[in-house]
Structures are given as C-alpha cells and as structure tokens.
Amino acid sequence: MARAAPLLAMLATLLTAAAAGGDAPPGKIAVIGAGIGGSAVAHFLQQHFGPRVQIVVYEKGAVGGRLATISVNKQNYESGAASFHSLSLHMQDFVKLLGLRQRREVVGRSAIFGGEHFVLEETDWYLLNLFRLWWHYGISFLRLQMWVEEVMEKFMRIYKYQAHGYAFSGVEELLYSLGEATFVNMTQRSVAESLLQVGVTQRFIDDVVSAVLRASYGQSASMPAFAGAMSLAGAQGNLWSVEGGNKLVCSGLLKLAKASVIHATVTSVTLHTIEGKALYQVAYESDKGNSSEFYDIVVIATPLHLDNSSNNITFEGFTPPIDDIQDSFQPTVVSLVHGYLNSSYFGFPDPKLFPFANILTTDFPSFFCTLDNICPVNISASFRRKQPQEAAVWRVQSPKPLFRTELKTLFRSYYSVQTAEWQAHPLYGSRRSLPKFALHDQLFYLNALEWAASSVEMMAVAAKNVALLAYNRWYQDLDKIDQKDLIHKVKTEL
C-alpha cells in the first residue's frame, strides 16, 4: 500500500490538471530553498499564476537562508547580507508591499587598512574626501565611477523588460539582452583588466577596488568584471536595511504567497512523463522520515555546491542527463565579537582617538576582510553608536574561522564571539560557461544568475525571471522568451 501512495499522488495531480481544462494553471509548484530567491519566486509565481496554485517550499534550515541574524547581549544583529543599495528596486517593492520599514543608517566613517597603516581614510567633509582621492589616485575614481554608471544604466533595463513580461532561459541570454556582447565578455574578463583599459591606475585597483571586492565577495580584482561592477555599484550611493531584520522580507513573501513550508532536505528530482505531460517527483528527508510529492513545476532556489553533499540533489529520468550544475563556492565566516577593539593594531594607541566604524582591507592582512562596528536590527530614535573606547559589537568577515591569536590581534578583550559560516558566493573563475535557468521543460535553477553576479537583489531579479519563464512556457507564450533587441521592442509597446 505504501508503494502505491506516490502513484496515487501522481494520478491525482494529473486528474486535477485535466479537469480544469487546457488553459488551466499548474496544480502544484515546488520551490527548493526559502532564502530570498525562493521566497521571492514563490511570491512572483503566485502573482502570475493566481491564488489557486498550491506552492510548497522546502527548506532544510531557517527561512531566510543567507539573510539571518545572531543574538548578542539580548539584541539581534545581521549575520548575513547586511544592507542593500538604493537601486535595489525589487527589494524596495517587497518592503513597501509587506508594510516593513527601512532602518535608518547610523553614519560612521570608513577607512582602508593595508596591513601596516591606513592607505585611505574617510573624513566628515565630502570635498576633502574628493581632494584626497584626487591627490592619491588622480582621476582614477572618476573613471571608475563612469565605468560603473555605464554598466548600471544598461543593467537597469531588466526591470523594464520584466515589467513587460519578458524572460530568459539562460544567464548568457539575459546578459546579452541588457548589454549585448559587452556584458557577456565581462563575465570572462577580470575587473583589473577592464579597469586598466579605461585608464584606472593599478595603484587605485590595489588599494581601493580590491578592498571593496574583498568586502563584498571575499575575492580579488582578478574576479570577472561584471560581478565586480555590480559590487562596486553597491559601494556607492545610499545603503539601507530592513527594520527588525532583513530576513523579515523572506517570511513576509512566503506568507503573502500562502506557501506551505516543509522543513526537509530535498534529495532528488525524478522526471515522469504521462501522456506527454511532464511531472516531477521531489523526494525529501525530514524528521518524520522519507517521503515524496509530485509537481507540475519545480524551482531550485538554493546554490548546488560541488563540495557540499548536503546541498546535492540528484536528477533522475532526464534525457540528456542533468549534470554540470554543481559548482564551487567561496566560504565566508562572519564573527560577531562583543568586546573592546585593539586600536593600537591600527596605529591608534589611544582608543578614544580611533575615528572609524568600518574598516576594509587590501590583500594584507589576509586573515580578515572587513571589520565593522554594527548596529542592532532594531534601533530607537535616540540610538547612538558605541564610542571606540567602549565595548561594542563588531562584525568581522574572514575567509576562515579566526584563531584565538587573530582575535587577540583585533581586540584587547572580548565577552563573546559568535560565528556564522556561509558558502556565500560562487568561486568565480571555477566555471567555463554560464549556466541555464531552464534545466527541463518546467524545472528551473534560479541561482544560475549568481554566476553573473551574486547579491540579494540579483536573486530577486532571478526570481522574477524564473517566474516569468515558467509562466510563459506553461502557456506557450514563446514570443516572450529569449527575445533579441528588446530595448526597441519595449519602446514600441509603450
């Protein structure tokens, strides 16, 4: 009888679709992963297919994925993605839609540390900061800004394309629609090579650009230019975060989509074809044991790691077989340290005189990438940042867990250390080609877009693309998929 259960479930799914007629929406959709990508795609799928579609989200950990918090001294702090750029349009829409509030930024000065001394220090005066940049690096910072703005101007077209219902089956197709061969080539060329070509000096790349890329990706200026441009854009302009914690966006979107969340690890996706119709059997393991369900559409919204068996999903019954989608990721360790900063290490024997809240690093020292005096996710109007001589909560981002000697280098003393280890971003350069979103007719890999650039907003863009791709494929609206010369098509539709 137990063996018959999956067959009965498959028949029930088929009968539901048949009874509803040829233009029926899908009966059941599975989303694997409840981070920002999975939560956003559940919302977009429900938005496009309507309220009758049943969406089931599988998550082995906590809802939010790489959006997470850690409690320190009875206050919650961001341990995952900490802030968003002002051009993160999908994230801004989510916050408004869910009735959440943007958290005010408590301003603090930044500096770049080169191992022995600060190579660049921010002041409270904008014109003095510009003069210092010019004095040290000439007009390199202007050339960088022009390069980033040109990339972002073209990238922002994606929001218009998505508003008109256009979708792309692969990452290369999406990039080509935005910036043609230039964008595709930027995934094969390094940041350093691209910037040197537009007249940015090597010294500026070593001192400033490398520090920003280490802070966002934990990687160097040899990483691909497109991902680097997205990262450098995020370092400019106004940054914001969500009052109460960024992960509230994920739980809010799942609730809005009326999605069912199953806390389980998905082990396999198997293709079944009945009367020419594809059905996908999702097998999973949970505290209650092993089970499986059948779905019309499946979206994988979690990175598939080459070196992490817990994130490996096997694909069975597909011809040709689905392979070459597991990839290498860059580990990042976030340590929240409640303690007293050792300002002497940074050249300030008197801690009262230490002026910086955010420290980025060049390639040296190698044991940490960034050090930030952070604020809790809930801050009152009267909140003030801790003074440098006071015990504060510092967020240290590093490629590996910090040894006790390294903690003692950065802190005079500390009350507690709590860590979160992430497979945060793709290890750029480890993959020969850009992956596809569409693995099969109605099987999609949302995180493919991370191989162009990896951020919370990029996952929201990928979620919208996959939802549109599934919708257009389901209703055979093929004119809305992989269209070339969209900038002119969209203008004529207006």
C-alpha positions as CSV (number, residue, x, y, z in Angstrom):
1,M,0.0,0.0,0.0
2,A,2.9,2.4,0.8
3,R,4.4,1.8,-2.6
4,A,1.1,2.8,-4.2
5,A,1.0,6.2,-2.5
6,P,3.3,8.0,-4.9
7,L,1.4,6.6,-7.9
8,L,-1.9,7.8,-6.4
9,A,-0.4,11.3,-5.8
10,M,0.8,11.4,-9.4
11,L,-2.7,10.4,-10.8
12,A,-4.4,13.0,-8.5
13,T,-2.1,15.7,-9.9
14,L,-2.9,14.7,-13.5
15,L,-6.6,14.5,-12.9
16,T,-6.7,17.9,-11.3
17,A,-5.0,19.5,-14.3
18,A,-7.2,17.6,-16.8
19,A,-10.4,18.5,-15.0
20,A,-9.5,22.2,-15.1
21,G,-9.1,22.3,-18.9
22,G,-6.3,23.1,-21.4
23,D,-5.6,26.6,-20.2
24,A,-5.5,25.5,-16.5
25,P,-2.8,26.9,-14.3
26,P,-0.5,24.4,-12.7
27,G,-1.9,22.5,-9.7
28,K,1.2,22.3,-7.6
29,I,4.6,24.0,-7.7
30,A,7.7,23.1,-5.6
31,V,10.3,25.6,-4.6
32,I,13.5,24.2,-3.1
33,G,15.0,26.8,-0.7
34,A,13.4,29.6,1.4
35,G,16.1,32.3,1.1
36,I,15.4,35.5,-0.7
37,G,15.4,33.7,-4.1
38,G,12.9,31.0,-3.0
39,S,10.7,33.4,-1.1
40,A,10.6,35.9,-4.0
41,V,9.9,33.3,-6.7
42,A,7.0,31.9,-4.6
43,H,5.5,35.4,-4.4
44,F,6.0,36.0,-8.2
45,L,4.7,32.6,-9.2
46,Q,1.5,33.2,-7.1
47,Q,1.3,36.6,-8.6
48,H,1.4,35.3,-12.2
49,F,-0.5,32.0,-11.9
50,G,-3.1,33.3,-9.5
51,P,-4.3,32.4,-5.9
52,R,-5.5,28.8,-6.8
53,V,-2.0,27.5,-7.4
54,Q,-0.6,25.5,-4.5
55,I,3.1,26.4,-3.7
56,V,5.2,24.2,-1.4
57,V,8.6,25.4,-0.3
58,Y,11.2,23.0,1.0
59,E,13.8,24.4,3.4
60,K,16.3,22.4,5.4
61,G,17.4,25.3,7.6
62,A,15.8,28.5,8.7
63,V,13.6,30.7,6.5
64,G,15.8,33.5,5.1
65,G,18.8,31.5,4.1
66,R,21.7,33.9,3.7
67,L,19.6,36.6,5.3
68,A,20.0,35.8,9.0
69,T,20.5,37.3,12.4
70,I,22.5,36.4,15.5
71,S,21.6,37.5,19.1
72,V,24.3,39.2,21.1
73,N,23.6,40.6,24.6
74,K,19.8,40.4,24.0
75,Q,20.0,42.3,20.7
76,N,19.8,40.9,17.2
77,Y,22.4,41.7,14.6
78,E,22.6,40.9,10.9
79,S,25.0,38.0,10.3
80,G,24.2,37.6,6.6
81,A,23.6,40.2,3.9
82,A,23.7,43.5,5.9
83,S,22.4,46.2,3.6
84,F,21.0,47.0,0.1
85,H,21.7,49.6,-2.5
86,S,19.2,52.4,-3.3
87,L,18.8,50.9,-6.8
88,S,17.6,47.5,-5.4
89,L,14.1,48.1,-6.9
90,H,12.7,44.6,-6.2
91,M,13.8,44.7,-2.6
92,Q,12.3,48.2,-2.2
93,D,9.0,46.9,-3.7
94,F,8.9,44.0,-1.3
95,V,9.4,46.2,1.7
96,K,6.6,48.5,0.7
97,L,4.3,45.6,-0.2
98,L,4.9,43.9,3.2
99,G,4.5,47.1,5.2
100,L,8.0,46.9,6.5
101,R,10.2,49.9,7.2
102,Q,13.7,50.8,6.1
103,R,16.1,51.1,9.0
104,R,17.8,54.4,9.3
105,E,21.6,54.3,8.8
106,V,23.8,55.4,11.7
107,V,26.6,57.1,9.9
108,G,30.2,56.1,10.6
109,R,33.5,56.8,8.9
110,S,35.3,54.2,6.8
111,A,39.0,53.5,6.1
112,I,41.1,51.0,4.1
113,F,43.8,49.2,6.0
114,G,46.9,47.9,4.3
115,G,48.4,45.7,7.0
116,E,50.7,48.3,8.5
117,H,48.8,51.6,8.0
118,F,45.6,53.0,6.5
119,V,46.0,53.6,2.8
120,L,42.9,55.7,2.6
121,E,40.8,57.4,5.3
122,E,37.4,59.0,5.1
123,T,36.7,62.3,6.7
124,D,33.5,64.1,7.6
125,W,34.0,66.6,4.8
126,Y,32.9,65.5,1.3
127,L,35.2,67.9,-0.6
128,L,38.2,66.9,1.5
129,N,37.4,63.2,0.6
130,L,37.4,64.1,-3.1
131,F,40.6,66.0,-2.8
132,R,42.3,63.1,-1.0
133,L,41.2,60.7,-3.8
134,W,42.5,63.0,-6.4
135,W,45.8,63.6,-4.6
136,H,46.5,59.9,-4.2
137,Y,45.0,58.5,-7.4
138,G,44.4,61.3,-9.9
139,I,41.2,60.9,-11.8
140,S,41.0,57.1,-11.4
141,F,38.0,57.4,-9.1
142,L,36.1,59.4,-11.8
143,R,37.0,56.8,-14.4
144,L,35.8,54.1,-12.1
145,Q,32.5,55.9,-11.5
146,M,31.9,56.4,-15.2
147,W,32.6,52.7,-15.9
148,V,30.2,51.6,-13.1
149,E,27.5,54.0,-14.1
150,E,27.6,52.8,-17.8
151,V,27.2,49.2,-16.7
152,M,24.4,50.0,-14.2
153,E,22.5,52.1,-16.8
154,K,22.3,49.1,-19.1
155,F,21.6,46.7,-16.3
156,M,18.6,48.7,-15.1
157,R,16.8,47.8,-18.3
158,I,16.0,44.4,-16.8
159,Y,13.2,46.0,-14.7
160,K,11.5,47.3,-17.8
161,Y,11.8,44.0,-19.6
162,Q,10.4,42.1,-16.7
163,A,7.5,44.7,-16.3
164,H,6.6,43.8,-19.9
165,G,6.7,40.0,-19.2
166,Y,9.9,39.1,-21.0
167,A,12.1,36.2,-19.6
168,F,15.3,34.4,-20.5
169,S,16.2,30.7,-20.4
170,G,19.8,31.2,-19.6
171,V,22.2,33.7,-18.0
172,E,24.0,34.5,-21.2
173,E,20.7,35.3,-22.9
174,L,19.7,37.6,-20.1
175,L,23.1,39.4,-20.1
176,Y,23.1,39.8,-23.9
177,S,19.7,41.4,-23.9
178,L,21.0,44.1,-21.5
179,G,24.5,44.8,-22.8
180,E,25.0,42.6,-25.8
181,A,28.4,41.0,-26.2
182,T,30.0,43.6,-23.9
183,F,28.2,42.1,-20.8
184,V,28.8,38.5,-21.8
185,N,32.5,39.3,-22.3
186,M,32.6,40.9,-18.9
187,T,32.0,37.5,-17.3
188,Q,35.2,36.3,-19.0
189,R,37.5,39.3,-18.3
190,S,38.8,40.4,-15.0
191,V,37.9,43.6,-13.1
192,A,41.5,44.6,-13.2
193,E,41.9,44.1,-16.9
194,S,38.7,46.1,-17.7
195,L,39.6,49.0,-15.4
196,L,43.1,49.3,-16.7
197,Q,41.7,49.5,-20.2
198,V,39.6,52.6,-19.2
199,G,42.5,54.3,-17.6
200,V,42.2,53.4,-13.9
201,T,45.6,53.0,-12.3
202,Q,47.0,49.8,-10.9
203,R,47.6,51.5,-7.6
204,F,43.9,52.5,-7.3
205,I,42.9,48.9,-8.1
206,D,45.2,47.5,-5.5
207,D,44.3,50.0,-2.8
208,V,40.6,50.7,-3.3
209,V,38.9,48.4,-5.8
210,S,40.4,45.2,-4.2
211,A,39.2,46.3,-0.8
212,V,35.6,46.7,-2.0
213,L,35.7,43.3,-3.7
214,R,37.1,41.6,-0.6
215,A,34.4,43.2,1.5
216,S,31.6,42.0,-0.8
217,Y,32.9,38.8,-2.4
218,G,36.0,37.8,-0.4
219,Q,37.8,37.7,-3.8
220,S,40.3,39.8,-5.7
221,A,40.4,42.1,-8.7
222,S,41.0,39.0,-10.8
223,M,37.3,38.1,-10.5
224,P,35.0,38.7,-13.5
225,A,34.3,42.3,-14.5
226,F,30.5,42.1,-14.5
227,A,30.3,40.8,-10.9
228,G,32.9,43.3,-9.9
229,A,30.9,46.2,-11.4
230,M,27.8,45.1,-9.5
231,S,29.8,45.0,-6.3
232,L,31.4,48.4,-6.9
233,A,28.0,49.9,-7.7
234,G,26.8,48.7,-4.2
235,A,29.7,50.5,-2.6
236,Q,28.4,53.8,-3.9
237,G,25.2,55.6,-3.1
238,N,22.8,55.2,-0.2
239,L,22.6,51.9,1.6
240,W,19.6,50.7,3.6
241,S,18.4,47.7,5.5
242,V,15.1,46.4,7.0
243,E,13.9,47.5,10.4
244,G,13.7,44.3,12.5
245,G,16.0,42.3,10.3
246,N,16.4,41.7,6.5
247,K,15.1,38.1,6.8
248,L,11.6,39.5,7.5
249,V,11.3,40.0,3.8
250,C,11.5,36.3,3.2
251,S,9.0,35.2,5.8
252,G,6.7,38.0,4.7
253,L,6.8,37.0,1.0
254,L,6.1,33.3,1.8
255,K,3.1,34.3,3.9
256,L,1.8,36.6,1.1
257,A,2.1,33.7,-1.4
258,K,0.2,31.4,1.1
259,A,3.1,29.0,0.5
260,S,3.3,25.8,2.6
261,V,6.8,25.4,4.1
262,I,8.2,21.9,4.7
263,H,11.3,21.7,6.8
264,A,13.2,19.0,4.9
265,T,16.2,18.2,2.8
266,V,15.4,17.5,-0.9
267,T,17.5,14.6,-2.1
268,S,16.3,14.0,-5.7
269,V,14.0,15.2,-8.5
270,T,12.8,12.5,-10.9
271,L,11.1,13.0,-14.2
272,H,7.9,11.1,-15.0
273,T,6.1,11.5,-18.4
274,I,2.4,10.6,-18.6
275,E,0.5,11.1,-21.9
276,G,3.2,13.6,-23.0
277,K,2.9,15.6,-19.8
278,A,6.0,16.0,-17.5
279,L,5.6,15.6,-13.8
280,Y,8.4,16.0,-11.3
281,Q,8.7,13.8,-8.3
282,V,10.5,15.6,-5.4
283,A,11.9,13.2,-2.8
284,Y,12.9,14.6,0.6
285,E,14.1,13.6,4.1
286,S,12.7,15.2,7.3
287,D,12.4,14.4,11.0
288,K,9.3,12.4,10.1
289,G,11.2,10.2,7.7
290,N,11.5,10.0,3.9
291,S,8.7,11.0,1.5
292,S,8.0,12.4,-2.0
293,E,5.4,14.5,-3.8
294,F,4.6,15.2,-7.5
295,Y,4.7,18.7,-9.0
296,D,3.9,20.4,-12.3
297,I,6.7,22.9,-11.9
298,V,9.9,22.7,-9.7
299,V,12.2,25.7,-9.0
300,I,15.6,25.1,-7.3
301,A,16.3,28.2,-5.4
302,T,19.4,27.1,-3.5
303,P,23.0,27.0,-4.7
304,L,24.1,23.5,-5.6
305,H,27.6,23.0,-4.2
306,L,30.3,20.8,-5.8
307,D,32.0,20.2,-2.4
308,N,28.9,20.0,-0.1
309,S,27.0,16.8,-0.2
310,S,24.2,18.2,2.0
311,N,23.3,20.6,-0.9
312,N,23.5,17.9,-3.6
313,I,20.3,17.0,-5.4
314,T,20.3,14.1,-7.8
315,F,18.3,14.3,-11.1
316,E,16.8,11.0,-12.4
317,G,15.0,10.1,-15.6
318,F,16.2,13.0,-17.6
319,T,17.5,12.6,-21.2
320,P,20.0,14.1,-21.7
321,P,21.1,13.8,-18.1
322,I,21.2,17.0,-16.0
323,D,24.8,17.5,-14.8
324,D,27.4,20.2,-14.6
325,I,25.3,22.4,-12.4
326,Q,27.1,21.7,-9.1
327,D,29.8,24.4,-8.6
328,S,32.4,25.6,-6.2
329,F,31.5,28.4,-3.7
330,Q,33.6,30.9,-1.7
331,P,33.3,30.2,2.0
332,T,32.9,33.3,4.2
333,V,32.9,33.4,8.0
334,V,31.1,36.2,9.9
335,S,32.2,36.6,13.5
336,L,30.2,38.9,15.8
337,V,32.5,39.9,18.6
338,H,31.3,41.8,21.7
339,G,34.4,43.4,23.0
340,Y,37.0,46.2,23.0
341,L,38.8,47.0,19.8
342,N,42.6,46.9,19.9
343,S,43.0,50.3,18.2
344,S,46.8,50.0,18.7
345,Y,47.0,47.4,15.9
346,F,45.6,50.1,13.6
347,G,48.1,52.8,14.8
348,F,45.9,54.4,17.4
349,P,47.4,53.8,20.9
350,D,44.6,55.9,22.5
351,P,41.2,54.2,21.7
352,K,39.3,57.4,22.3
353,L,41.0,58.9,19.1
354,F,40.1,56.0,16.8
355,P,37.6,57.5,14.4
356,F,36.4,54.6,12.1
357,A,33.4,52.4,12.3
358,N,34.1,50.5,9.1
359,I,37.5,49.1,8.1
360,L,38.1,47.5,4.7
361,T,41.4,45.7,3.9
362,T,43.7,45.3,0.9
363,D,45.2,41.8,0.3
364,F,47.2,42.3,3.5
365,P,46.4,41.4,6.2
366,S,45.0,38.2,4.8
367,F,43.2,36.9,7.9
368,F,40.2,39.2,7.8
369,C,38.4,41.2,5.0
370,T,36.3,43.7,6.9
371,L,35.7,44.9,10.4
372,D,32.5,46.9,11.2
373,N,31.1,48.5,14.4
374,I,27.5,47.4,13.7
375,C,24.1,48.4,15.0
376,P,21.2,46.1,16.1
377,V,18.3,45.4,13.7
378,N,16.0,47.4,15.9
379,I,17.3,50.9,16.8
380,S,15.5,53.7,18.6
381,A,15.5,57.4,17.6
382,S,17.9,58.0,20.5
383,F,20.3,55.3,19.5
384,R,24.0,56.2,19.2
385,R,26.9,54.2,18.0
386,K,29.3,53.0,20.8
387,Q,32.4,55.1,21.3
388,P,35.7,53.4,20.3
389,Q,36.8,53.0,23.9
390,E,33.5,51.3,24.8
391,A,32.7,47.6,24.4
392,A,30.8,47.3,21.1
393,V,29.6,44.6,18.8
394,W,32.0,44.2,15.8
395,R,31.3,42.2,12.7
396,V,34.5,40.6,11.4
397,Q,34.3,39.0,7.9
398,S,37.1,36.5,7.1
399,P,37.8,33.7,4.7
400,K,38.3,31.2,7.6
401,P,37.3,30.9,11.2
402,L,39.5,33.3,13.3
403,F,42.1,31.8,15.6
404,R,42.3,33.0,19.2
405,T,45.6,34.8,18.4
406,E,43.9,36.6,15.5
407,L,41.0,37.7,17.8
408,K,43.6,38.9,20.3
409,T,45.2,40.9,17.5
410,L,42.0,42.7,16.7
411,F,40.6,43.0,20.2
412,R,42.1,44.0,23.6
413,S,39.5,41.8,25.3
414,Y,36.0,40.4,24.4
415,Y,33.0,39.0,26.2
416,S,31.7,36.7,23.4
417,V,32.3,35.5,19.9
418,Q,29.5,34.0,17.7
419,T,30.1,32.9,14.2
420,A,28.1,32.0,11.1
421,E,29.8,30.3,8.2
422,W,28.4,30.7,4.7
423,Q,29.1,29.3,1.2
424,A,28.4,32.9,0.4
425,H,29.3,33.5,-3.3
426,P,30.4,31.5,-6.3
427,L,34.1,30.9,-6.6
428,Y,34.5,32.9,-9.8
429,G,36.8,31.5,-12.4
430,S,36.0,27.9,-11.5
431,R,33.3,27.6,-14.2
432,R,33.9,27.6,-18.0
433,S,30.4,28.6,-19.2
434,L,27.4,30.5,-17.9
435,P,24.6,28.1,-16.6
436,K,21.0,27.9,-17.8
437,F,17.9,28.8,-15.7
438,A,15.8,26.1,-17.6
439,L,17.1,22.6,-16.8
440,H,14.0,20.9,-18.3
441,D,10.5,22.0,-19.6
442,Q,9.3,23.1,-16.1
443,L,12.4,22.6,-14.0
444,F,14.4,25.7,-13.2
445,Y,17.6,26.7,-11.4
446,L,17.2,30.2,-10.0
447,N,20.7,30.5,-8.6
448,A,22.2,30.3,-12.1
449,L,22.3,34.1,-12.1
450,E,24.8,34.1,-9.2
451,W,27.4,33.2,-11.8
452,A,27.0,36.6,-13.4
453,A,26.8,38.4,-10.1
454,S,25.8,37.5,-6.6
455,S,23.7,39.7,-4.3
456,V,20.3,39.8,-2.7
457,E,18.8,42.0,-5.4
458,M,20.3,39.7,-8.1
459,M,18.4,36.8,-6.6
460,A,15.2,38.8,-6.7
461,V,15.9,39.6,-10.4
462,A,16.5,35.9,-11.0
463,A,13.2,35.0,-9.1
464,K,11.2,37.3,-11.3
465,N,12.9,35.9,-14.4
466,V,12.2,32.3,-13.4
467,A,8.5,33.0,-12.5
468,L,8.0,34.7,-15.9
469,L,9.9,31.9,-17.7
470,A,7.7,29.3,-16.1
471,Y,4.5,31.3,-16.8
472,N,5.4,31.9,-20.5
473,R,6.4,28.3,-21.0
474,W,3.3,26.9,-19.3
475,Y,1.0,29.0,-21.6
476,Q,3.4,28.6,-24.6
477,D,3.9,32.3,-25.0
478,L,7.3,31.8,-26.6
479,D,7.4,35.3,-28.1
480,K,8.2,36.4,-24.5
481,I,11.3,34.2,-24.1
482,D,14.8,35.0,-25.2
483,Q,13.8,37.9,-27.5
484,K,16.7,39.9,-29.0
485,D,16.7,43.7,-29.5
486,L,14.3,44.1,-26.6
487,I,15.2,47.8,-26.0
488,H,13.4,48.6,-29.3
489,K,10.6,46.2,-28.8
490,V,9.8,47.6,-25.3
491,K,9.8,51.2,-26.7
492,T,7.2,50.2,-29.3
493,E,5.0,48.6,-26.7
494,L,4.9,51.7,-24.6
